[in-house]
Amino acid sequence: MKSELPWLAEQQCLALLESASVGRVVYTVGALPAVLPARFRLDEHGVVLRTDGGEALVRAVDGSLVAFEADEVSAADGSGWSVTVLGPARVIAPSDSGSAEHTTHSGQVVIRIRPELVTGRTLSASRST
């Protein structure tokens, strides 16, 4: 039997997230799970992501509990990490101008996730069989 993957402390998780630039937002549409890749950054309020998705995504996530996951896994040996953030999402204006627009000129949506739970695990290098 394999041992469980080691858990990471919240500060370790946040440090790892800062080293990544792309993750996945997980939300529901009609009670079914949906996953969308997104570029992101961290700020003092949580995870800020920018993704294509338009109005359908805005309706699905604004005010809802969502998950956000990012990871890094070595192609050479399978070692790496995975971090998940759970919390409420809010669609925000794409600029600091106070604009009420939810999408940028390129059609991207800007979303902030306020972390309520941050978890992470490390992955050990794969062993040859």
Buried (B, 14 or more C-beta within 10 A) or exposed (E): EEEEEEEBEBEBBBBBBEEBEEBBBBBEEEEEEBEBEBEBEBEEEBBBBBBBBEEEBBEBBBEEEBBBBBBEEEEEEEEBBBBBBBBBBBBBBBEEEEEEEBBBEEEBBBBBBEBEEBBBBBBEEEEEE
